[in-house]
Amino acid sequence: MYTIDRIGARRIGEPEIARHKTAIRRPSYSLPIKCLLRDGLIHVETSVFDYGCGHGQDIELLRGSGIPCDGWDPAFRADGEKQPADVVNIGYVINVIEDPRQRDEAVRAAWALSNKLLVVAAQIEFAAPDKEHAPFGDGVLTSRGTFQKYYTQNELRAYIEEQLEADAIPAAPGVFYIFKDEAAKQQFLATRYRRRIAVPRKRISELRFEQNLDLLEPLMAALTQLGRLPGPEEFAQSAEVIARFGSLNKAVTLVRRVTEDEPWADIAQRRTEDLLVYLALSRFGRRPKISQLPTGIQRDVKAFLGSYSQACARADTLLFRAGDPAAIDAACQRAGIGKLVDNALIVHRTALDQLPPLLRIYEGCARALVGDIDEANLIKLHRFSGKVSYIAYPEFDEKPHPPLRLRVKVTLPTLGIDFFDYSSWQDPPLLFRKEQFLPADHPLREKFARLTRQEENRGLLDQIDDSASSSRWQMRLTESGCAVTGHRVVRAAE
């Protein structure tokens, strides 16, 4: 039996596999580390171990940011000690191991080193190059003599869960989180669907409020974050507030008198919706018992929904409605945000939080399968087919008409995921009328709308749909004697 420390171990007659050649040098963090940083799962108080670290760029970058990190690699860091850490990353390792037994050993060894969280990343079929390779085992041999196994998203998830007997949560295509602690997992999932809300503004001035800003402002921040009265462990200054005001309730009464009740009622409603979205989507794994939930979420359930059974029943009703095309169609028509087309509602990612709970659950079902696609600007909620598409237009904010680069389509009834890469297209589709996808309060909406008005006044958008090709648009500009500079229409001579 081979060990994972031996590079190129092979049986007689088999080609030599040069695993070390798969290690690449990159100027920035790898995708799994980017996901961990994005989701706040690693920070200066979190230890990280990179299992199969290659040349060690992630280690150097994390250490440069003050995050304690070490690693091991059989080719480039063989003398490194395999040591436990809060978070262990085994990124793009299992897909280069040609022996299935060694592959299993590697992922289980990394899991054993993880105190809190393991992140597993592997190549998925979308990343496979177009050129043909020689089949080998359950993967392929490349022209460089390396082995690659390309997974589907669902296949990778099933493999991880089979090996570790734990839920694998998609963080991005080909990247999964596996938590050691159930409460930590549920806290992450709940936070994923919790919206950010601004603290209500003070309406009137009151002397006692002004004299106690040192305590009341932090209390207001906690009330905004939670939507309810905080527990002792959720607000560090609880004892001081009680000593000064007699109780938290008396302090809250003063806050609401100064700011009005309505904003706080809106916050409570939004937190209730966030909780229902989280509970509905928790059905994608094994919904936890209430005793397995973090204390804060247990308090949320009691404050907003009464009992756990009532909360789950309401969440299940929403989840089942998310599978009803008529309900999705009606919700899309009522949403009042984004662009409604014949078969879908298309919104900018900044508008997701403003969608009604049913559509947030609908999109959340797709995200539970594919993870977060950070480069996607637009989300297309198909009204009748049970599909959600994530569409990436790089430089959406900067370019007046950005080209299409990537489209990921998730088909919920079949759990299928399709990737469409447009990065090599010579004549890619462009995006027009960008403002129609944005929420009303987006800071760039008026800037984009002004460009659209200029283009319409010049007749530039006549017979131009919202995804005309680059060559078609260039021809239209040439015919009209116009050019677009920044987000302004000018004469071509200018």
Secondary structure, DSSP 8 states (H G I E B T S, - for coil): ---TTSTT---TTS----GGGG----SS--HHHHHHHHTT---TT--EEEET-TT-HHHHHHHHTT--EEEEBTTTBTTS----EEEEEEES-GGG---HHHHHHHHHHHHHHEEEEEEEE--BGGGS-SS--EEETTEEE-TTS-EE--B-HHHHHHHHHHHHSS--EEEETTEEEEESSHHHHHHHHHHHT----------S--HHHHHTHHHHHHHHHHHHHHSS---GGG-TTHHHHHHHHSSHHHHHHHHHHHH-SHHHHHHHHHHHHHHHHHHHHGGGS----GGGS-HHHHHHIIIIISSHHHHHHHHHHHHHHTT-HHHHHHHHHH--SSEE-SSEEEEEGGGGGGS-HHHHHHHHHHHHHH---TT--EEEEESSSSEEEEEE-TTTTTSSS-B--EEEEEETTTTEEEEEE-TT-SS-BB---GGGGS-TT-TTHHHHHHHHHHHHHTTTTTT--TT-BHHHHHHHHHHHTEEEETTEEEETT-
